[in-house]
């Protein structure tokens, strides 16, 4: 009820004003405790002096301080402080700190958890694709959690080696747009950021290196910094295998030519296969202390190379490095005659041999296939000497077969073929270490050490068959020296008649003449016979040089190893591709022989085959009466079946190896 007494009304009004005034006084602390950013910056702007809180060991830790402008320019500039500092529930007056309410600040800022929650919500709402920056952050978090930085610190197991705010000032952090000057300068600041906070010793060394001078003194945007070698978030222990496996590619991202030449060496081939025991870039050039080659303090300076080689080849785990190692060219290549004349010459020799051999014989094969296939279709294959003009097979000899190769020859051929296939199998992973099949094959072989042992044993077998054959031929010729004719029908020495036969063959290819006839050996068989002579010599000598590098390096300069690698690899490539293309065609895949010629497995051919393939030999043996002494019974069904199976297995293995080589060759391009 309202009073009409003026004194009562005045008293009520005065009481109301007093009430409102008192209420305002009571509410002042609440206003002072506002949790907006402006309120936080009343203390954390650095103007009120350093804010320190107790730390472990009785020491004090200074808190962050920054201006509102610095914060606004960061990636978190639109967020409130308490969005991250969720444990803060009040803003105490006049900078007394939050320590008076420890429960309010017990919850630590969780950068990773916050971003992962945001990403989860974005995925649930179907807006994940609209925020690529957030996706990048989440990927970085995943990488960080498996990194060396995320492991517990040795001194304080409750803390990681490094957390987000050790590398990023989370209050002012921002990444400039890529491909801008600001971004490049931000990237170059990485070394100081890493070194100043944790890695001061490494920073001191880095500053003196070629990378450090380019980055910190010359501000070269292309200079390497910490993150280029160690990555930004997936930092791993530099002594672990993952780092050792990745460092070469990291260096090669800038030094592309050097990476390519390094991969051509044994060190690089083993590394490319995923094994870490051979020298990497840092083993020779150093890590943080890389200097120019011409710097007297550089590990690869000519005066220091021997010491650098001996850091691995120390005579303990590996044989002592010989003097020749110091002049080895790990980055030598055939494209620079002035710097690497020996390598250039070696490559030109092998290139000419490859092009010449394949150019001639692949053309020969294609033309032969075309002509023989066409004549078979037309059913009018006519030899130069008509078969019906040859002496007919006597009735008493029919059913017999001609023994073309003895058991000794067949065993030698099989040993030669098997050892060559094993040599190919164990050698191609090194020749093509980046082929998609290379690592799997090397693992199946038991690793480089085991594969190398198998390779060398096969090389001994291969060479043994070769030298046994030389001795066998020498003894055989020596026993009948008076009757031996160097260009006779039984000689494998190429003669004038072989040149005539080859010319006649090309005339037949082009329909300009009839197919020539041959005696005991054709010109392509003689080539197949003599090719291993230079092949074994080139592969054998170069292989011995690399097999015993310590002995070689005692008497020969280091470039010999570069040349030996070229000769060994390219000659092996020539042998493998020639055998599994040209040789297979000549003996198995041409229309007259397809799909398999068994003579090298059974040792015999029918008299009809002898008349067709070697009519001059057949005619000569008939006329001299010597044919009968070369005749034997046909192979038994068991031997025939076994020869068929063996022949097809060898062909399949050969074609498989050829396929692997082909994939490796085109991968390397």
Secondary structure, DSSP 8 states (H G I E B T S, - for coil): -----HHHHHHHHHHHHHHHHHHHHHHHHHHHT--SHHHHHHHHTSTT---EEE-GGG-EEE-----HHHHHTSTTTTS-HHHH-TT-----GGG--SGGGGGGG-S---HHHHHHHHHHHHHHTT-GGG-HHHHHHHHHHHHHHTSSTTSB-SS-TTSBS--HHHHS-TTT-----TTSHHHHHHHHTHHHHHHHHT-HHHHHHHHHSHHHIIIIIS--TTS--HHHHH-SS----TTSHHHHHHHHHHHHTT-HHHHHHHTTSHHHHHHHTT--SS--HHHHH-STT---TTSTT-TTSTTTHHHHHHTTSSSSSS----GGGGG--TT--TT-TTT-HHHHHHHHHHHHHHHHHHHHHHHHHHHHHHHHHHHHHHT---BSS-GGGS----GGGTT-EEE-S-HHHHHHHHHHHHHHHHHHHHHHHHHTTTSTTHHHHHHHTTSHHHHHHHHHHHHHHHHHHHHHHHHHHHHHHHHTGGG--TTSTT--S--HHHHHHHHHHHHHHTTSS-B----SS-HHHHHHHHHHHHHHHHHHHHHHHHHTHHHHHHHS-THHHHHHHHHHHHHHHHHHHHIIIIIHIIIIISTTTTT---HHHH-EEEHHHHHHH-HHHHHHHHHHT-GGGGEE----HHHHHHHHHHHHHHHHHHHHHHHHHHHHHHHH-
